[in-house]
Amino acid sequence: MVSPRLTVRATPWDSAQALQSAGIHPLLARLWAARGVAHPDETRLQWPSLIPPSGLTHVGHAAAVLADAIAAHRRILIVADYDCDGATACAVGMRALRSMGAVVDFLVPNRFETGYGLSPAVIELAVRHASGKPDMILTVDNGIASVDGVAAANAEGIDVVVTDHHLPGDVLPDALAIVNPNQRGCGFPSKHLAGVGVIFYTMLALRAELRRRGVYPADGGPRLDALADLVALGTVADVVKLDANNRLLVTQGLNRMRAGRMQPGIRALFAVASREPRTANSFDLGFALGPRVNAAGRLADMSIGIHCLITDDDAEALALARQLDDMNRERRSIETTMREQALATMADAAAAPGATVCVFDDTWHQGVVGLVASRLKEKYWRPTLAFAPAGDGELRGSGRSIPDVHLRDALDLVSKRHPDLIKKFGGHAMAAGLTLDGADFARFGPAFDAAVRELTGRDTFEPLIETDGSLESGYANAETAALLQAQVWGAGFMAPLFMDRFVVRQQRLVGAKHMKLSLERGTQRFDAIWFGHDQSLPEEVDVAYRLEQNVWNGVVSVQLVVEHAGPPAP
């Protein structure tokens, strides 16, 4: 494990003071200012502060086209992605369209058969769909790159409306409408909507169009805010940046969960994950519910996850959630085995990481290689690619990167230096996927390593842990922990991590791999735990930690969760 360097986020104190003057808790004011919140308006996370749909390019046209389809009783088929964002986006589309009178069904591509997105192969499946050949396809969380798929749909006489959030290529598909905040010329202020956020906005625009047409009164139609729990889950699970608009969406979804007003499938997922909806937070969505939905797409068929999210039958929802939970256990078992095999390979001196890590095993599962790449990236702090067999002599690779290396750019450079090496690739700065011929793996690793060195001019990288500095002693308590846990934190708006110097009064190993600590700072004594760490600490340490509530036998206390600790800096 590469030892990280700890730094303290800069806090614009004028912003912090402005927030505090608006009545915001002083600690929250400091934390939010350090994360770029400059004005109290950015902390107002109620529905009236939502950015209106009108700024989304084509959203009005998409709404009109969908309204026409509903009026004509045309068959609409939603084509979704096979991850949690895609599943929740599909559920939002299904529930909203049905509530507005649409004839609608869904199709989700299989990761192992047709791959990602609206491909010509998916159009063939759509034409033979059990509910009948669709008149219109509505994509969610995909489609912006589906030039050939949309052309195949058009050739079949099927109209296409694309809703997506991924970056567009040089050529856009020939769809009736494309709703995507990241397409060129779109002035929508938030470029970080997840796929589920884009379809939610499209449904808001559709309801507004139906109001204009007199189908509903001026303030009538279905309550789309009832779908906020689905929007929150997909937004957090897709790890998009939590700007003010996304924090509003997630906050509203969490509020519904805490109030017990959620879809049966969301309630069932909380139950099988042994989580309490009344205290739901973004951690629950990202690390408990999201992985269970994702497991279906990784190991089997995401339609199981979608059915869980669209059923109104509590018993059916629970049965499907239990299937997802079983799949997630299987996924964890497969991942653990693959990770141990990968680490054993890396322990061989001949396989020691250079500027990159690149691993393959012919027994690995292609739906799980991305998770293995993520674990190895964290351990070695190198851009990492893991490969598994994909049939027909091909290898499917999934990669995870570090802030210093733009992964897609590195793969693009490999493809330019070695035009015959990568069959196809795609992705973004921190994650990417690619396909190789199996025979080319041996020469791909050195080519990838050379590309990263060429792009960065480096062969080693240092992890950085950003902290919020010292926690004022008056806030080091269970009440503050509850305040912090109730807020929305996540990608681009990281949860608070404090750094202070402590004296270690007691330490013992629990569960053979976690260190239980008693730490002292001034006159305060804290229980602390460092998960996954089994080495003793010196008497005095600098600790980077999160503040959490610990409930035991009805007693609520504060606990420090250690992220990193080491001897005091000189």
N, C-alpha and C positions, 0 to 999 in steps of 0.2 A: 504494500500500500504506500503510495507516494504521500509524503507529509505535506500538508497544505500550509499556505501562508495566510495569516489572519489579518484582516484590515477592518477599519471602521468606516461605515457610510458617512458621507458628508451630509450635514443637515442644514438646509437654508433656513436660518433662524427667523428671517422676516416672514417666511411662509408659515413656519410653526407658530409664530406669534399671532398671525392673522387667523389661523385655525382655532387657536386657543381663545382668542377674543370673540370668536363666533360661538363659544360655549362648548367646544370639543375638549374632552379630557386631555390634560397636559401631556400625558405619555403618548396617547394616540396622535395628538397634534405633532409631536416630535417624530414619531414613526412614519406617519403618513407624509409629512414634509420631506423626509429623507427618501421617500419613494416617488417623489415628483408631484405630490398633490400641492397645488399652490393657492387654491381658492376654495372657500367653504362650499361653493356650488358642486365641486367634485365629490363631496361627501354626502350629498343628498341623493339617496339611493331609493327613492320612491318612484312609482310609475310616471307621475307627471314630468320627471326629469329625463325620461327615456328619449333618446334621439329619435325624431319622427322618421317613418319609413320613406318619406318623399325624396330624401336625398340619395336613395339607392337607384343607380342607373337601371332602367328597364323595369323597375318593380311595378310601376303603374300599368305598363303594357302587359307584363306577366299576369297581373291581377285581372285585367280585362279579358285576356285570352282564357284564363281559368274560369272566370265568371260565364263567358260564352259557352265553355264546355259543360259547365254545370247546368245551364239553362237548356242545352240541347241533349242532356242525358248521355253525353259521350263518355266512353270508358277511359278513365285515367289510371295509369300504372306508375307508381313511384318506384324508381330504381335507386337503391341506397348503397352506401359503402358498408363494409363488413366490420367496422370498429364501433366503439360506443357512441362516438359523435354521429356516425351514420345511422345507427340503430335508433337513437333518440330523435334524430332529425326525421327519420321515417315515421316514428310514432307521432311526432307533432303533426306531420303532414297528413297521416291517416286520420287522426282524431279530429283535426281542424276541418279537413275536407268533408269527412262524413257528417260532421255537425252542421255543415253548410249545404248539405244535400247532394254531394258529389257521389258518383258511382266510381269507387276507387279501390284498388288493391295494390299489392307491392311485390317486388322481386329484388332479391339481394344476391349479387354475384358470389360465387364460391371462390374463396382465396386460392384453392388448389386446382380449380378446373378452368375458370374463365378469367381469373385475376381481377385486378382493380378496374373499376370504372365502367362506363357505358361503351363496351366494345361491340363489334359486329356479332361476336358469339352470344353476347347478352341479348342483342336484338333478336337473334334466332330463338332464344328461350322465350322472349316476350311475345313473339308471334304465336307460340304454342302454349301460352300461359293458360292455366286451368280456368281462369275467369273469362277467357276469351281474348282475342287479339285486341290490344288497346288502340284507341283512337289518338291518345296523347300519352307521352311519357314525361314525367316530372322527375328530374334528377335531384337528389339531395346529397350534399357533401361530396359530389363528384360531377364530372361532365365538362369542366372548363377545357380539358385536354382531349375530349372525346370527338375529335374531328371525324374519324372514320365511322365511329358508332352512330353519330348523328346523321351522317350521310346514309348509312345503312337503314336507319329508321325512316328517313325521308323517302328512300327508294321503296319502302314498304307502305308508304302512305300514312306514316305515323308522325304526327307533330311532336316537337320536343321543346320543353321549357327547362332550362338549366338553372339550378340554384347551387352555388358552390362558394368556397372561400379560398381555394388554393390559387397560387399564382398562375396567370395565363401564359401560354406560349406565344410564339409569333403569329400563329394562325388560330383564329377562334372558330368553334364549330358553327355550322349554319343552322342555328336554332331559332325558333320564333322569338324567344326572349332569353337573355342571360342576366341573371341577378347575381352579382358578385362584387363586394366592395373593393376587391383588388384588381378589377379590370381597369384598363387604361381609360381615363376620363371620368371615372366615378368619383364624385365629390363627397361621398359619405364620410363623416369625420372619423368613425371608428373602423380602422382597417383590420381589426383583430376579431371580428365575429367568427365564431365556429360555424360549421355547417348547420348545426341545429339553430343557431341564431339567425342565419340567413333565411331558412324556411319559416321560422317564426315571424320574421319581418314580412315575408311574402304573404303569409296568412293574414297578418294585420292589414296589409294593403288590399287583399282580396275581400275581407270583411268591409273595409271602407268603400270598395267598389260596389259591393252588393247593397250597401246603404245608399249610395248615390243613385242606384238603379231602382230604389224603392222596395227592394226585396225585404229589407229590414228598416225599421224606423231609424232616425238619426243617431240614436245611442243604443240601438238594438243589435241583435245577433248573438252568436255564442260568446261566452266569456273565455276569451283566449288566455287571460291571465291564469286560468286553471291549468295551463300547460307549462307554467313556469318551473315546476319541479323537473320536468324532462329537459327543459332548456338549461337549467343549472347543472344537471348531471353531465350532459354532453359537453358543455362549455368547460367545465373543470377537467373532465376526463381527457379532452383533446389537448390540454396544456397550452391553450392559446393565452396571449397576454391579457391579464385582467386589468384592462383600462377601466375608466369610470363607468362606461356603458355596460361592459361585461360584468363589473362588480354589482351594478344595479340588477342585472338579470339573475346573477347567482344569488344575491341577497333575497330577492323576491321568491326565488325557488326554495331557498332554505327556510324562509318565513312560513311558506305553505307546509313544508315538511314538519317544522316544529309545532305547527298548529294542528297537525294530523290530517291536513287536507291535501292528499296526494293520490296519484294513480295507484290502483291495487298492486301493480308490478313493482313500483318503487317501495311501497310498504313491505312487500314480500322480500325484496332484496335486503332491506334493513333487517328483517327478521332472520334470514338465513346467514347474514353476516354478523349477527349478534350485536347490532348497533342500535342505539336509541334515537328514533326520529326527533323526540322532543328536544334533544341537544345537538341536532345535526349540524355539522360544519363541513367546510370544503375538504378537509382531510378525509372524512367519511366518503365523500363522493369520489375523490381521486384514488383512494387506496383500499376501499372496501366494496363499494357498489360498482364502480367503473371496471375494475379487473374481472368481476364476475360476468358482466355483460360481454366484455372483450373476449373472454375465454371461449365463447361460442364461435366467434369468428376465427379464433386461432386454431381450434381443434376440430370443429365440426361445421355447423351451418348457422349463420347469424339470425336466420329466421326464428330460431328458438328465442333469442333475446328480444326480437321485435314483437313476437307474439306475447311475451311476458309483459311488455310495455303497453300493448294496445288492448289487452283483454280487460273487461269490466267485471270479470268473475274472480272473486277473491281466492277461491279454492284452486282454480286453474292457474292464477298468477303464482300462488305458493308452490304448486307442483312444478311449474316451469322454472321458478327461482331456485328450487332445489336441484333441478337438472343443471342449471348454470353453476350452482355452488359445487356440485360434483365435478363438473368440467374444470372449474378453477382449481380444485384440489389436484386433479390429474395434471393440469397445466403446471402447477407448482412442482409436482413430482418430476415431470419431464424436464423442467427447467433446472431443477437441482442436479439431476444426473448429468445433463449437458454441461452445466457450469463446472461441475467437478472434473469432468473429462477435459474441458477446455483449460482449466487451471493446471491439471496434470501435464497437459501438452506444453503449457507455458513454462512449467517448472524445468523442462528440459533446456539446458543452457543454449542449445542450438536454436531454440524458438524464443529466446529472450526478446522482448519488444525493442524495436528501434524507434522510429518516429511514430510507428503505427502498430496495431495488433490486427492480425488477419488469421482466422482459424476456420477449420472445416473438419467435419467428421461424417462419414457416409451413413451413420445411424441416426443422425440428428433430424429433428422435426422442423420443417420449414416455417411452421406457424409460431415457433418459439425462439428462433434464432435472434430476433430483435431484442428480446429480453436478455439473452445471454450476452449479446454485444453491449447492452447497457451496463450489466454487472462488471464485465471486463474493463469497460471504459472507466468506471468509477475506481476500480482497483489500480489500474496502471496509468490512468489519466493520459490516455492516448486516444486518437480517433480509432475506432474499432469496427471491424466487419466480421460477421460470423455467417458461415454458409452451410446449407443443407442440400441434399439431393432433391431435384424437382422433376425427375423423370426425363426420359429421352436423352440421357447423358448430360443434362443441364444442371447447373447449380444455382440456387436462389440465395442471394445474400441480403442481409439487412445490417445497416450500420448506425452507430451513434457517435456523436462527436463532442468536442469540447469547445468552449468559446473562442479559442485561438484558431480553430480550423473550420472553414466552411466546407462541409462534407460534399455537397453537390458540386461545388467548384473543383474540388480535388478529383472527383470522378470524371468531371468534364475534361480536366487536364490529361488524365490517363487516356481517355478516349481520343484526344487529339494527338498525343504522343504515340499511341498504339491503336490505330483505327480498327483493327480486327479483333481486339481483345474483349471489349464489353459488348454484349448483344443488345442490351437495353438497360437504361438506368433512369432514375428520377428521385426527387426529394428536395430537401432544403438544407439550411446551414447545419442543423443539429441531427438530422436523421435522413436516411436515404435507403433505397433498395436498388438492386441490380441483378442481372442474370449473366452467367458465364457458361461456356462449354466446360465440362468437367476437366478436360485435358489441359485447360488454360490456367487452372488455379495456381500451379507452381510458379508461373511467370507473372501472374497478376499481383501477388503480394509485394514483390520488389518494385513493381511499377507504381503501385499505390503508395508505397513508402517514399519513393523518389518524388512523386507528385506533391506529397505533403511537405517534404523538405524544400522543394523548389518554391512552393507557395509561401511558406512561412520563414524560410531561411533558418529553421531550427530543427533539432532532432530530439529535444526534451522539452517538456511543458510542466509548469508548476500550477497545481490547483490553488485557487484562491477562495477563502471563505470570508464573505462580507458579513460583518456583525453590526449591531446597533450600539456598540460600546457598552459602557457600564449601565446597569439597571439601578436606578435610584433606590436606596434601601427601603424607603417608605412604600415602594410599589412591589416589593418582593414578597407577595402574599397571594393567597388563594383567590381573593376578590379580583386582583389584577389578572391572574391567570384566566379566570372566567370571562373577564372583559375581552381579553385578547382572543380567546378561543371562539368567541361569538362573532368575530369579524371575519371578513372574506379575505383570505390570503392565497397566493398561488403564483403561477408563472408571471414574471414581470412585476410581481407585487408580493415579494417573498415574506413568509412568516417571520416575526421578530426573532432574532438570534442575538443574545446579549453576551458580553465578555467581561469577566471579572476575575480577580485573583482570590483564591480560597486556600485554606489550610485543610488538608485531608485528615479527618479525625478517625474515621473507620473506613475499611474497604474489604469487601468479600465477594467471592465469585458465586453467582447464582445461575442455575441452569447450565452450568459448565461453560458458558460463553458470554455472560453478561456481568458487568461489574456494578455492584451495589455500593453506594458511597454515602458517607456522612461528611458534609462539607461545611466549613465555618468561614463566615465573613463578618468581621467586627463582632458584634454581639448576637448575630443571627446564625442559627444552625439549620441546615437544609438536608433533606433526603434527596438523593440523586441517583440516577441510573445511566450507565453507558452501555447501550445495546451493542452486541457483537464485539465487545472489547474484553479481553481476558488477561491483560497485563497489569501488574500493580503500578500505582502512581507514586511519585515522590511526595514528600510531606507538603510542599507548597506548589500549587499549579495555577496556571492561567487556563480558564475554562470558557469555551464557547457553548452556550446552553439555551434551550427553550424552556419557557415557563409553562407548566401544566398543572391542572387540578388532579389530585389523586383522591379517589373516594374509596374508603375501606371501612366496612361495617357501619356505614352511615355517616362516618366522620370525613369531612372534606378538608384536605390540607394541600399545601403547595409542594410540587416536586420539580426538580430540575432534570431535564433530559439532556444529557451531554452529547454534543456533536463532535467536539474535539477538546483534548486537554493535553497540556505538556508543561515542562519546566518554565518558570517565568522568563520572559524575554530579558536579555541583559540591558 
